[in-house]
Amino acid sequence: MQKTRLRDLREDKDLLQKDIANILGMKQQQYSRYETDENEITVTLLKQLADFYGTSTDYILRLTSEKKPYPRD
């Protein structure tokens, strides 16, 4: 199984799944399913994670390799 960007981003910050789950207000098992692509991530959650990690939703979704977020208008 390929490592997801969510896992890479989390590990870059030396955080555990339970840390991110607490920030998002969910159980670790639920967050784990997003990280392993067992559950499809919602747009709202995707935006929250992009903001938290300071990246773009496209980077998390592997649509770009540019980690830096897009400039805001």
PDB file of N, H, CA, C and O in Angstrom:
ATOM      1  N   MET A   1       0.840  -1.182   0.000  1.00  0.00           N
ATOM      2  CA  MET A   1       0.000   0.000   0.000  1.00  0.00           C
ATOM      3  C   MET A   1       0.889   1.251   0.000  1.00  0.00           C
ATOM      4  O   MET A   1       1.887   1.328   0.716  1.00  0.00           O
ATOM      5  N   GLN A   2       0.497   2.210  -0.815  1.00  0.00           N
ATOM      6  H   GLN A   2      -0.314   2.147  -1.396  1.00  0.00           H
ATOM      7  CA  GLN A   2       1.242   3.462  -0.934  1.00  0.00           C
ATOM      8  C   GLN A   2       0.953   4.361   0.266  1.00  0.00           C
ATOM      9  O   GLN A   2      -0.188   4.475   0.711  1.00  0.00           O
ATOM     10  N   LYS A   3       1.999   4.992   0.777  1.00  0.00           N
ATOM     11  H   LYS A   3       2.926   4.900   0.415  1.00  0.00           H
ATOM     12  CA  LYS A   3       1.840   5.952   1.862  1.00  0.00           C
ATOM     13  C   LYS A   3       1.053   7.149   1.362  1.00  0.00           C
ATOM     14  O   LYS A   3       1.344   7.670   0.285  1.00  0.00           O
ATOM     15  N   THR A   4       0.073   7.590   2.114  1.00  0.00           N
ATOM     16  H   THR A   4      -0.163   7.167   2.989  1.00  0.00           H
ATOM     17  CA  THR A   4      -0.722   8.735   1.691  1.00  0.00           C
ATOM     18  C   THR A   4      -0.041  10.040   2.091  1.00  0.00           C
ATOM     19  O   THR A   4       0.815  10.077   2.975  1.00  0.00           O
ATOM     20  N   ARG A   5      -0.440  11.080   1.429  1.00  0.00           N
ATOM     21  H   ARG A   5      -1.135  11.050   0.711  1.00  0.00           H
ATOM     22  CA  ARG A   5       0.101  12.398   1.772  1.00  0.00           C
ATOM     23  C   ARG A   5      -0.312  12.796   3.176  1.00  0.00           C
ATOM     24  O   ARG A   5       0.452  13.458   3.879  1.00  0.00           O
ATOM     25  N   LEU A   6      -1.512  12.405   3.600  1.00  0.00           N
ATOM     26  H   LEU A   6      -2.133  11.867   3.030  1.00  0.00           H
ATOM     27  CA  LEU A   6      -1.930  12.731   4.963  1.00  0.00           C
ATOM     28  C   LEU A   6      -0.965  12.140   5.977  1.00  0.00           C
ATOM     29  O   LEU A   6      -0.600  12.794   6.954  1.00  0.00           O
ATOM     30  N   ARG A   7      -0.562  10.922   5.747  1.00  0.00           N
ATOM     31  H   ARG A   7      -0.858  10.390   4.954  1.00  0.00           H
ATOM     32  CA  ARG A   7       0.393  10.286   6.658  1.00  0.00           C
ATOM     33  C   ARG A   7       1.739  10.998   6.613  1.00  0.00           C
ATOM     34  O   ARG A   7       2.345  11.254   7.653  1.00  0.00           O
ATOM     35  N   ASP A   8       2.205  11.317   5.409  1.00  0.00           N
ATOM     36  H   ASP A   8       1.713  11.108   4.564  1.00  0.00           H
ATOM     37  CA  ASP A   8       3.476  12.043   5.275  1.00  0.00           C
ATOM     38  C   ASP A   8       3.433  13.374   6.018  1.00  0.00           C
ATOM     39  O   ASP A   8       4.357  13.709   6.758  1.00  0.00           O
ATOM     40  N   LEU A   9       2.359  14.126   5.817  1.00  0.00           N
ATOM     41  H   LEU A   9       1.608  13.853   5.215  1.00  0.00           H
ATOM     42  CA  LEU A   9       2.237  15.435   6.458  1.00  0.00           C
ATOM     43  C   LEU A   9       2.202  15.292   7.979  1.00  0.00           C
ATOM     44  O   LEU A   9       2.839  16.064   8.695  1.00  0.00           O
ATOM     45  N   ARG A  10       1.460  14.310   8.462  1.00  0.00           N
ATOM     46  H   ARG A  10       0.942  13.683   7.881  1.00  0.00           H
ATOM     47  CA  ARG A  10       1.367  14.077   9.913  1.00  0.00           C
ATOM     48  C   ARG A  10       2.727  13.702  10.485  1.00  0.00           C
ATOM     49  O   ARG A  10       3.142  14.231  11.516  1.00  0.00           O
ATOM     50  N   GLU A  11       3.414  12.790   9.814  1.00  0.00           N
ATOM     51  H   GLU A  11       3.077  12.361   8.976  1.00  0.00           H
ATOM     52  CA  GLU A  11       4.718  12.343  10.305  1.00  0.00           C
ATOM     53  C   GLU A  11       5.762  13.462  10.242  1.00  0.00           C
ATOM     54  O   GLU A  11       6.657  13.523  11.085  1.00  0.00           O
ATOM     55  N   ASP A  12       5.651  14.344   9.248  1.00  0.00           N
ATOM     56  H   ASP A  12       4.924  14.294   8.563  1.00  0.00           H
ATOM     57  CA  ASP A  12       6.570  15.488   9.168  1.00  0.00           C
ATOM     58  C   ASP A  12       6.462  16.379  10.400  1.00  0.00           C
ATOM     59  O   ASP A  12       7.433  17.035  10.778  1.00  0.00           O
ATOM     60  N   LYS A  13       5.291  16.406  11.027  1.00  0.00           N
ATOM     61  H   LYS A  13       4.502  15.873  10.720  1.00  0.00           H
ATOM     62  CA  LYS A  13       5.083  17.211  12.236  1.00  0.00           C
ATOM     63  C   LYS A  13       5.254  16.379  13.512  1.00  0.00           C
ATOM     64  O   LYS A  13       4.976  16.857  14.612  1.00  0.00           O
ATOM     65  N   ASP A  14       5.713  15.132  13.355  1.00  0.00           N
ATOM     66  H   ASP A  14       5.938  14.744  12.462  1.00  0.00           H
ATOM     67  CA  ASP A  14       5.905  14.235  14.500  1.00  0.00           C
ATOM     68  C   ASP A  14       4.640  14.090  15.340  1.00  0.00           C
ATOM     69  O   ASP A  14       4.690  14.110  16.570  1.00  0.00           O
ATOM     70  N   LEU A  15       3.499  13.943  14.653  1.00  0.00           N
ATOM     71  H   LEU A  15       3.458  13.927  13.654  1.00  0.00           H
ATOM     72  CA  LEU A  15       2.218  13.760  15.324  1.00  0.00           C
ATOM     73  C   LEU A  15       1.716  12.336  15.130  1.00  0.00           C
ATOM     74  O   LEU A  15       2.070  11.664  14.162  1.00  0.00           O
ATOM     75  N   LEU A  16       0.899  11.897  16.050  1.00  0.00           N
ATOM     76  H   LEU A  16       0.611  12.444  16.836  1.00  0.00           H
ATOM     77  CA  LEU A  16       0.252  10.594  15.958  1.00  0.00           C
ATOM     78  C   LEU A  16      -1.141  10.763  15.358  1.00  0.00           C
ATOM     79  O   LEU A  16      -1.688  11.865  15.341  1.00  0.00           O
ATOM     80  N   GLN A  17      -1.703   9.676  14.871  1.00  0.00           N
ATOM     81  H   GLN A  17      -1.258   8.780  14.884  1.00  0.00           H
ATOM     82  CA  GLN A  17      -3.068   9.731  14.353  1.00  0.00           C
ATOM     83  C   GLN A  17      -4.031  10.256  15.407  1.00  0.00           C
ATOM     84  O   GLN A  17      -4.941  11.024  15.095  1.00  0.00           O
ATOM     85  N   LYS A  18      -3.833   9.845  16.653  1.00  0.00           N
ATOM     86  H   LYS A  18      -3.094   9.221  16.907  1.00  0.00           H
ATOM     87  CA  LYS A  18      -4.743  10.302  17.715  1.00  0.00           C
ATOM     88  C   LYS A  18      -4.634  11.810  17.936  1.00  0.00           C
ATOM     89  O   LYS A  18      -5.613  12.446  18.327  1.00  0.00           O
ATOM     90  N   ASP A  19      -3.456  12.389  17.691  1.00  0.00           N
ATOM     91  H   ASP A  19      -2.661  11.872  17.373  1.00  0.00           H
ATOM     92  CA  ASP A  19      -3.298  13.839  17.821  1.00  0.00           C
ATOM     93  C   ASP A  19      -4.155  14.566  16.791  1.00  0.00           C
ATOM     94  O   ASP A  19      -4.867  15.514  17.124  1.00  0.00           O
ATOM     95  N   ILE A  20      -4.085  14.118  15.542  1.00  0.00           N
ATOM     96  H   ILE A  20      -3.508  13.348  15.272  1.00  0.00           H
ATOM     97  CA  ILE A  20      -4.861  14.748  14.476  1.00  0.00           C
ATOM     98  C   ILE A  20      -6.349  14.499  14.705  1.00  0.00           C
ATOM     99  O   ILE A  20      -7.167  15.398  14.512  1.00  0.00           O
ATOM    100  N   ALA A  21      -6.700  13.291  15.113  1.00  0.00           N
ATOM    101  H   ALA A  21      -6.036  12.560  15.270  1.00  0.00           H
ATOM    102  CA  ALA A  21      -8.102  12.975  15.386  1.00  0.00           C
ATOM    103  C   ALA A  21      -8.663  13.900  16.465  1.00  0.00           C
ATOM    104  O   ALA A  21      -9.792  14.376  16.344  1.00  0.00           O
ATOM    105  N   ASN A  22      -7.887  14.158  17.514  1.00  0.00           N
ATOM    106  H   ASN A  22      -6.970  13.771  17.612  1.00  0.00           H
ATOM    107  CA  ASN A  22      -8.331  15.072  18.575  1.00  0.00           C
ATOM    108  C   ASN A  22      -8.540  16.481  18.041  1.00  0.00           C
ATOM    109  O   ASN A  22      -9.515  17.143  18.396  1.00  0.00           O
ATOM    110  N   ILE A  23      -7.636  16.938  17.196  1.00  0.00           N
ATOM    111  H   ILE A  23      -6.844  16.400  16.908  1.00  0.00           H
ATOM    112  CA  ILE A  23      -7.764  18.277  16.608  1.00  0.00           C
ATOM    113  C   ILE A  23      -9.034  18.368  15.770  1.00  0.00           C
ATOM    114  O   ILE A  23      -9.710  19.397  15.765  1.00  0.00           O
ATOM    115  N   LEU A  24      -9.354  17.290  15.063  1.00  0.00           N
ATOM    116  H   LEU A  24      -8.805  16.454  15.067  1.00  0.00           H
ATOM    117  CA  LEU A  24     -10.524  17.270  14.182  1.00  0.00           C
ATOM    118  C   LEU A  24     -11.812  16.878  14.903  1.00  0.00           C
ATOM    119  O   LEU A  24     -12.894  16.943  14.320  1.00  0.00           O
ATOM    120  N   GLY A  25     -11.701  16.474  16.161  1.00  0.00           N
ATOM    121  H   GLY A  25     -10.822  16.421  16.635  1.00  0.00           H
ATOM    122  CA  GLY A  25     -12.883  16.106  16.928  1.00  0.00           C
ATOM    123  C   GLY A  25     -13.477  14.763  16.543  1.00  0.00           C
ATOM    124  O   GLY A  25     -14.697  14.605  16.497  1.00  0.00           O
ATOM    125  N   MET A  26     -12.613  13.797  16.266  1.00  0.00           N
ATOM    126  H   MET A  26     -11.622  13.925  16.304  1.00  0.00           H
ATOM    127  CA  MET A  26     -13.085  12.461  15.908  1.00  0.00           C
ATOM    128  C   MET A  26     -12.218  11.424  16.598  1.00  0.00           C
ATOM    129  O   MET A  26     -11.210  11.753  17.224  1.00  0.00           O
ATOM    130  N   LYS A  27     -12.621  10.176  16.476  1.00  0.00           N
ATOM    131  H   LYS A  27     -13.439   9.909  15.968  1.00  0.00           H
ATOM    132  CA  LYS A  27     -11.842   9.079  17.059  1.00  0.00           C
ATOM    133  C   LYS A  27     -10.670   8.730  16.154  1.00  0.00           C
ATOM    134  O   LYS A  27     -10.717   8.944  14.943  1.00  0.00           O
ATOM    135  N   GLN A  28      -9.627   8.194  16.756  1.00  0.00           N
ATOM    136  H   GLN A  28      -9.589   8.021  17.740  1.00  0.00           H
ATOM    137  CA  GLN A  28      -8.428   7.822  16.005  1.00  0.00           C
ATOM    138  C   GLN A  28      -8.743   6.829  14.897  1.00  0.00           C
ATOM    139  O   GLN A  28      -8.193   6.931  13.801  1.00  0.00           O
ATOM    140  N   GLN A  29      -9.621   5.873  15.170  1.00  0.00           N
ATOM    141  H   GLN A  29     -10.068   5.790  16.061  1.00  0.00           H
ATOM    142  CA  GLN A  29      -9.964   4.855  14.170  1.00  0.00           C
ATOM    143  C   GLN A  29     -10.608   5.488  12.939  1.00  0.00           C
ATOM    144  O   GLN A  29     -10.341   5.078  11.810  1.00  0.00           O
ATOM    145  N   GLN A  30     -11.452   6.483  13.163  1.00  0.00           N
ATOM    146  H   GLN A  30     -11.669   6.817  14.080  1.00  0.00           H
ATOM    147  CA  GLN A  30     -12.104   7.174  12.047  1.00  0.00           C
ATOM    148  C   GLN A  30     -11.064   7.922  11.208  1.00  0.00           C
ATOM    149  O   GLN A  30     -11.073   7.849   9.979  1.00  0.00           O
ATOM    150  N   TYR A  31     -10.175   8.639  11.887  1.00  0.00           N
ATOM    151  H   TYR A  31     -10.168   8.699  12.885  1.00  0.00           H
ATOM    152  CA  TYR A  31      -9.139   9.357  11.142  1.00  0.00           C
ATOM    153  C   TYR A  31      -8.244   8.387  10.383  1.00  0.00           C
ATOM    154  O   TYR A  31      -7.851   8.668   9.251  1.00  0.00           O
ATOM    155  N   SER A  32      -7.922   7.264  10.983  1.00  0.00           N
ATOM    156  H   SER A  32      -8.242   7.036  11.902  1.00  0.00           H
ATOM    157  CA  SER A  32      -7.071   6.266  10.347  1.00  0.00           C
ATOM    158  C   SER A  32      -7.647   5.815   9.003  1.00  0.00           C
ATOM    159  O   SER A  32      -6.901   5.577   8.054  1.00  0.00           O
ATOM    160  N   ARG A  33      -8.959   5.701   8.927  1.00  0.00           N
ATOM    161  H   ARG A  33      -9.565   5.894   9.698  1.00  0.00           H
ATOM    162  CA  ARG A  33      -9.601   5.270   7.674  1.00  0.00           C
ATOM    163  C   ARG A  33      -9.431   6.302   6.559  1.00  0.00           C
ATOM    164  O   ARG A  33      -9.370   5.941   5.384  1.00  0.00           O
ATOM    165  N   TYR A  34      -9.354   7.563   6.917  1.00  0.00           N
ATOM    166  H   TYR A  34      -9.403   7.856   7.872  1.00  0.00           H
ATOM    167  CA  TYR A  34      -9.069   8.594   5.905  1.00  0.00           C
ATOM    168  C   TYR A  34      -7.625   8.473   5.435  1.00  0.00           C
ATOM    169  O   TYR A  34      -7.330   8.564   4.244  1.00  0.00           O
ATOM    170  N   GLU A  35      -6.746   8.268   6.389  1.00  0.00           N
ATOM    171  H   GLU A  35      -6.986   8.194   7.357  1.00  0.00           H
ATOM    172  CA  GLU A  35      -5.321   8.214   6.073  1.00  0.00           C
ATOM    173  C   GLU A  35      -4.967   6.990   5.223  1.00  0.00           C
ATOM    174  O   GLU A  35      -4.020   7.033   4.437  1.00  0.00           O
ATOM    175  N   THR A  36      -5.714   5.915   5.377  1.00  0.00           N
ATOM    176  H   THR A  36      -6.483   5.880   6.015  1.00  0.00           H
ATOM    177  CA  THR A  36      -5.443   4.699   4.608  1.00  0.00           C
ATOM    178  C   THR A  36      -6.345   4.574   3.375  1.00  0.00           C
ATOM    179  O   THR A  36      -6.351   3.537   2.711  1.00  0.00           O
ATOM    180  N   ASP A  37      -7.093   5.614   3.077  1.00  0.00           N
ATOM    181  H   ASP A  37      -7.088   6.456   3.617  1.00  0.00           H
ATOM    182  CA  ASP A  37      -8.006   5.652   1.922  1.00  0.00           C
ATOM    183  C   ASP A  37      -9.144   4.638   2.016  1.00  0.00           C
ATOM    184  O   ASP A  37      -9.729   4.275   0.996  1.00  0.00           O
ATOM    185  N   GLU A  38      -9.465   4.179   3.222  1.00  0.00           N
ATOM    186  H   GLU A  38      -8.989   4.474   4.051  1.00  0.00           H
ATOM    187  CA  GLU A  38     -10.618   3.290   3.401  1.00  0.00           C
ATOM    188  C   GLU A  38     -11.913   4.083   3.320  1.00  0.00           C
ATOM    189  O   GLU A  38     -12.922   3.576   2.829  1.00  0.00           O
ATOM    190  N   ASN A  39     -11.894   5.328   3.799  1.00  0.00           N
ATOM    191  H   ASN A  39     -11.075   5.740   4.198  1.00  0.00           H
ATOM    192  CA  ASN A  39     -13.044   6.231   3.715  1.00  0.00           C
ATOM    193  C   ASN A  39     -12.668   7.422   2.854  1.00  0.00           C
ATOM    194  O   ASN A  39     -11.536   7.905   2.892  1.00  0.00           O
ATOM    195  N   GLU A  40     -13.637   7.885   2.076  1.00  0.00           N
ATOM    196  H   GLU A  40     -14.556   7.492   2.045  1.00  0.00           H
ATOM    197  CA  GLU A  40     -13.414   9.065   1.248  1.00  0.00           C
ATOM    198  C   GLU A  40     -13.506  10.306   2.124  1.00  0.00           C
ATOM    199  O   GLU A  40     -14.434  10.453   2.920  1.00  0.00           O
ATOM    200  N   ILE A  41     -12.552  11.178   1.970  1.00  0.00           N
ATOM    201  H   ILE A  41     -11.798  11.059   1.324  1.00  0.00           H
ATOM    202  CA  ILE A  41     -12.482  12.385   2.788  1.00  0.00           C
ATOM    203  C   ILE A  41     -13.491  13.422   2.282  1.00  0.00           C
ATOM    204  O   ILE A  41     -13.666  13.596   1.075  1.00  0.00           O
ATOM    205  N   THR A  42     -14.142  14.098   3.210  1.00  0.00           N
ATOM    206  H   THR A  42     -14.000  13.957   4.190  1.00  0.00           H
ATOM    207  CA  THR A  42     -15.099  15.132   2.824  1.00  0.00           C
ATOM    208  C   THR A  42     -14.357  16.405   2.447  1.00  0.00           C
ATOM    209  O   THR A  42     -13.202  16.597   2.826  1.00  0.00           O
ATOM    210  N   VAL A  43     -15.022  17.264   1.705  1.00  0.00           N
ATOM    211  H   VAL A  43     -15.960  17.108   1.397  1.00  0.00           H
ATOM    212  CA  VAL A  43     -14.420  18.537   1.302  1.00  0.00           C
ATOM    213  C   VAL A  43     -14.103  19.387   2.532  1.00  0.00           C
ATOM    214  O   VAL A  43     -13.048  20.017   2.602  1.00  0.00           O
ATOM    215  N   THR A  44     -15.003  19.401   3.482  1.00  0.00           N
ATOM    216  H   THR A  44     -15.860  18.889   3.425  1.00  0.00           H
ATOM    217  CA  THR A  44     -14.795  20.185   4.701  1.00  0.00           C
ATOM    218  C   THR A  44     -13.561  19.711   5.451  1.00  0.00           C
ATOM    219  O   THR A  44     -12.735  20.518   5.875  1.00  0.00           O
ATOM    220  N   LEU A  45     -13.442  18.415   5.611  1.00  0.00           N
ATOM    221  H   LEU A  45     -14.113  17.759   5.266  1.00  0.00           H
ATOM    222  CA  LEU A  45     -12.283  17.856   6.310  1.00  0.00           C
ATOM    223  C   LEU A  45     -11.001  18.101   5.518  1.00  0.00           C
ATOM    224  O   LEU A  45      -9.960  18.409   6.099  1.00  0.00           O
ATOM    225  N   LEU A  46     -11.073  17.966   4.222  1.00  0.00           N
ATOM    226  H   LEU A  46     -11.918  17.715   3.750  1.00  0.00           H
ATOM    227  CA  LEU A  46      -9.918  18.216   3.361  1.00  0.00           C
ATOM    228  C   LEU A  46      -9.429  19.652   3.522  1.00  0.00           C
ATOM    229  O   LEU A  46      -8.224  19.889   3.614  1.00  0.00           O
ATOM    230  N   LYS A  47     -10.345  20.605   3.554  1.00  0.00           N
ATOM    231  H   LYS A  47     -11.324  20.412   3.479  1.00  0.00           H
ATOM    232  CA  LYS A  47      -9.970  22.010   3.741  1.00  0.00           C
ATOM    233  C   LYS A  47      -9.349  22.241   5.119  1.00  0.00           C
ATOM    234  O   LYS A  47      -8.369  22.975   5.246  1.00  0.00           O
ATOM    235  N   GLN A  48      -9.920  21.618   6.145  1.00  0.00           N
ATOM    236  H   GLN A  48     -10.717  21.022   6.042  1.00  0.00           H
ATOM    237  CA  GLN A  48      -9.369  21.760   7.500  1.00  0.00           C
ATOM    238  C   GLN A  48      -7.936  21.250   7.553  1.00  0.00           C
ATOM    239  O   GLN A  48      -7.060  21.892   8.133  1.00  0.00           O
ATOM    240  N   LEU A  49      -7.705  20.094   6.946  1.00  0.00           N
ATOM    241  H   LEU A  49      -8.417  19.572   6.476  1.00  0.00           H
ATOM    242  CA  LEU A  49      -6.363  19.515   6.969  1.00  0.00           C
ATOM    243  C   LEU A  49      -5.381  20.347   6.155  1.00  0.00           C
ATOM    244  O   LEU A  49      -4.236  20.525   6.570  1.00  0.00           O
ATOM    245  N   ALA A  50      -5.798  20.851   5.024  1.00  0.00           N
ATOM    246  H   ALA A  50      -6.728  20.707   4.686  1.00  0.00           H
ATOM    247  CA  ALA A  50      -4.917  21.697   4.207  1.00  0.00           C
ATOM    248  C   ALA A  50      -4.530  22.953   4.984  1.00  0.00           C
ATOM    249  O   ALA A  50      -3.370  23.362   4.968  1.00  0.00           O
ATOM    250  N   ASP A  51      -5.501  23.563   5.662  1.00  0.00           N
ATOM    251  H   ASP A  51      -6.444  23.230   5.675  1.00  0.00           H
ATOM    252  CA  ASP A  51      -5.208  24.746   6.475  1.00  0.00           C
ATOM    253  C   ASP A  51      -4.270  24.391   7.622  1.00  0.00           C
ATOM    254  O   ASP A  51      -3.315  25.122   7.886  1.00  0.00           O
ATOM    255  N   PHE A  52      -4.526  23.291   8.300  1.00  0.00           N
ATOM    256  H   PHE A  52      -5.301  22.698   8.085  1.00  0.00           H
ATOM    257  CA  PHE A  52      -3.691  22.874   9.425  1.00  0.00           C
ATOM    258  C   PHE A  52      -2.248  22.631   8.991  1.00  0.00           C
ATOM    259  O   PHE A  52      -1.309  23.049   9.669  1.00  0.00           O
ATOM    260  N   TYR A  53      -2.079  21.958   7.864  1.00  0.00           N
ATOM    261  H   TYR A  53      -2.842  21.618   7.314  1.00  0.00           H
ATOM    262  CA  TYR A  53      -0.729  21.622   7.394  1.00  0.00           C
ATOM    263  C   TYR A  53      -0.095  22.723   6.543  1.00  0.00           C
ATOM    264  O   TYR A  53       1.075  22.615   6.174  1.00  0.00           O
ATOM    265  N   GLY A  54      -0.841  23.772   6.231  1.00  0.00           N
ATOM    266  H   GLY A  54      -1.791  23.860   6.531  1.00  0.00           H
ATOM    267  CA  GLY A  54      -0.289  24.869   5.435  1.00  0.00           C
ATOM    268  C   GLY A  54       0.028  24.447   4.014  1.00  0.00           C
ATOM    269  O   GLY A  54       1.067  24.813   3.465  1.00  0.00           O
ATOM    270  N   THR A  55      -0.866  23.683   3.425  1.00  0.00           N
ATOM    271  H   THR A  55      -1.710  23.386   3.871  1.00  0.00           H
ATOM    272  CA  THR A  55      -0.668  23.205   2.058  1.00  0.00           C
ATOM    273  C   THR A  55      -1.981  23.351   1.292  1.00  0.00           C
ATOM    274  O   THR A  55      -2.957  23.886   1.818  1.00  0.00           O
ATOM    275  N   SER A  56      -2.001  22.881   0.068  1.00  0.00           N
ATOM    276  H   SER A  56      -1.208  22.447  -0.360  1.00  0.00           H
ATOM    277  CA  SER A  56      -3.227  22.959  -0.726  1.00  0.00           C
ATOM    278  C   SER A  56      -3.979  21.634  -0.693  1.00  0.00           C
ATOM    279  O   SER A  56      -3.400  20.580  -0.429  1.00  0.00           O
ATOM    280  N   THR A  57      -5.259  21.707  -0.963  1.00  0.00           N
ATOM    281  H   THR A  57      -5.729  22.564  -1.178  1.00  0.00           H
ATOM    282  CA  THR A  57      -6.046  20.479  -1.068  1.00  0.00           C
ATOM    283  C   THR A  57      -5.539  19.638  -2.235  1.00  0.00           C
ATOM    284  O   THR A  57      -5.550  18.410  -2.161  1.00  0.00           O
ATOM    285  N   ASP A  58      -5.101  20.276  -3.295  1.00  0.00           N
ATOM    286  H   ASP A  58      -5.093  21.274  -3.355  1.00  0.00           H
ATOM    287  CA  ASP A  58      -4.561  19.542  -4.446  1.00  0.00           C
ATOM    288  C   ASP A  58      -3.323  18.737  -4.068  1.00  0.00           C
ATOM    289  O   ASP A  58      -3.124  17.633  -4.575  1.00  0.00           O
ATOM    290  N   TYR A  59      -2.497  19.275  -3.186  1.00  0.00           N
ATOM    291  H   TYR A  59      -2.659  20.172  -2.774  1.00  0.00           H
ATOM    292  CA  TYR A  59      -1.313  18.533  -2.740  1.00  0.00           C
ATOM    293  C   TYR A  59      -1.738  17.282  -1.965  1.00  0.00           C
ATOM    294  O   TYR A  59      -1.201  16.199  -2.193  1.00  0.00           O
ATOM    295  N   ILE A  60      -2.690  17.429  -1.062  1.00  0.00           N
ATOM    296  H   ILE A  60      -3.127  18.309  -0.876  1.00  0.00           H
ATOM    297  CA  ILE A  60      -3.163  16.276  -0.292  1.00  0.00           C
ATOM    298  C   ILE A  60      -3.751  15.218  -1.216  1.00  0.00           C
ATOM    299  O   ILE A  60      -3.568  14.022  -0.991  1.00  0.00           O
ATOM    300  N   LEU A  61      -4.453  15.655  -2.249  1.00  0.00           N
ATOM    301  H   LEU A  61      -4.602  16.627  -2.432  1.00  0.00           H
ATOM    302  CA  LEU A  61      -5.100  14.731  -3.193  1.00  0.00           C
ATOM    303  C   LEU A  61      -4.154  14.213  -4.274  1.00  0.00           C
ATOM    304  O   LEU A  61      -4.573  13.472  -5.163  1.00  0.00           O
ATOM    305  N   ARG A  62      -2.889  14.596  -4.200  1.00  0.00           N
ATOM    306  H   ARG A  62      -2.549  15.198  -3.477  1.00  0.00           H
ATOM    307  CA  ARG A  62      -1.862  14.181  -5.171  1.00  0.00           C
ATOM    308  C   ARG A  62      -2.129  14.690  -6.588  1.00  0.00           C
ATOM    309  O   ARG A  62      -1.786  14.029  -7.569  1.00  0.00           O
ATOM    310  N   LEU A  63      -2.744  15.871  -6.686  1.00  0.00           N
ATOM    311  H   LEU A  63      -3.023  16.407  -5.889  1.00  0.00           H
ATOM    312  CA  LEU A  63      -2.973  16.490  -7.989  1.00  0.00           C
ATOM    313  C   LEU A  63      -1.815  17.402  -8.380  1.00  0.00           C
ATOM    314  O   LEU A  63      -1.697  17.829  -9.528  1.00  0.00           O
ATOM    315  N   THR A  64      -0.965  17.688  -7.398  1.00  0.00           N
ATOM    316  H   THR A  64      -1.061  17.341  -6.465  1.00  0.00           H
ATOM    317  CA  THR A  64       0.233  18.485  -7.633  1.00  0.00           C
ATOM    318  C   THR A  64       1.315  18.010  -6.672  1.00  0.00           C
ATOM    319  O   THR A  64       1.028  17.425  -5.628  1.00  0.00           O
ATOM    320  N   SER A  65       2.551  18.271  -7.043  1.00  0.00           N
ATOM    321  H   SER A  65       2.784  18.746  -7.891  1.00  0.00           H
ATOM    322  CA  SER A  65       3.647  17.957  -6.131  1.00  0.00           C
ATOM    323  C   SER A  65       4.134  19.217  -5.411  1.00  0.00           C
ATOM    324  O   SER A  65       5.080  19.164  -4.625  1.00  0.00           O
ATOM    325  N   GLU A  66       3.484  20.342  -5.685  1.00  0.00           N
ATOM    326  H   GLU A  66       2.716  20.385  -6.324  1.00  0.00           H
ATOM    327  CA  GLU A  66       3.817  21.612  -5.037  1.00  0.00           C
ATOM    328  C   GLU A  66       3.163  21.656  -3.661  1.00  0.00           C
ATOM    329  O   GLU A  66       1.939  21.709  -3.544  1.00  0.00           O
ATOM    330  N   LYS A  67       3.990  21.634  -2.627  1.00  0.00           N
ATOM    331  H   LYS A  67       4.985  21.591  -2.722  1.00  0.00           H
ATOM    332  CA  LYS A  67       3.490  21.578  -1.256  1.00  0.00           C
ATOM    333  C   LYS A  67       2.945  22.916  -0.789  1.00  0.00           C
ATOM    334  O   LYS A  67       2.026  22.965   0.029  1.00  0.00           O
ATOM    335  N   LYS A  68       3.507  24.001  -1.302  1.00  0.00           N
ATOM    336  H   LYS A  68       4.253  23.962  -1.967  1.00  0.00           H
ATOM    337  CA  LYS A  68       3.110  25.338  -0.884  1.00  0.00           C
ATOM    338  C   LYS A  68       1.674  25.629  -1.313  1.00  0.00           C
ATOM    339  O   LYS A  68       1.295  25.320  -2.443  1.00  0.00           O
ATOM    340  N   PRO A  69       0.871  26.219  -0.426  1.00  0.00           N
ATOM    341  CA  PRO A  69      -0.521  26.501  -0.807  1.00  0.00           C
ATOM    342  C   PRO A  69      -0.605  27.604  -1.860  1.00  0.00           C
ATOM    343  O   PRO A  69       0.320  28.398  -2.030  1.00  0.00           O
ATOM    344  N   TYR A  70      -1.726  27.629  -2.551  1.00  0.00           N
ATOM    345  H   TYR A  70      -2.478  26.984  -2.412  1.00  0.00           H
ATOM    346  CA  TYR A  70      -1.958  28.674  -3.541  1.00  0.00           C
ATOM    347  C   TYR A  70      -2.137  30.008  -2.831  1.00  0.00           C
ATOM    348  O   TYR A  70      -2.605  30.050  -1.693  1.00  0.00           O
ATOM    349  N   PRO A  71      -1.767  31.098  -3.495  1.00  0.00           N
ATOM    350  CA  PRO A  71      -2.000  32.416  -2.877  1.00  0.00           C
ATOM    351  C   PRO A  71      -3.504  32.689  -2.780  1.00  0.00           C
ATOM    352  O   PRO A  71      -4.269  32.312  -3.668  1.00  0.00           O
ATOM    353  N   ARG A  72      -3.914  33.340  -1.704  1.00  0.00           N
ATOM    354  H   ARG A  72      -3.293  33.646  -0.982  1.00  0.00           H
ATOM    355  CA  ARG A  72      -5.328  33.676  -1.517  1.00  0.00           C
ATOM    356  C   ARG A  72      -5.591  35.066  -2.071  1.00  0.00           C
ATOM    357  O   ARG A  72      -4.743  35.956  -2.012  1.00  0.00           O
ATOM    358  N   ASP A  73      -6.778  35.223  -2.605  1.00  0.00           N
ATOM    359  H   ASP A  73      -7.468  34.501  -2.653  1.00  0.00           H
ATOM    360  CA  ASP A  73      -7.153  36.546  -3.150  1.00  0.00           C
ATOM    361  C   ASP A  73      -7.530  37.497  -2.060  1.00  0.00           C
ATOM    362  O   ASP A  73      -7.871  38.648  -2.335  1.00  0.00           O
TER     363      ASP A  73
END
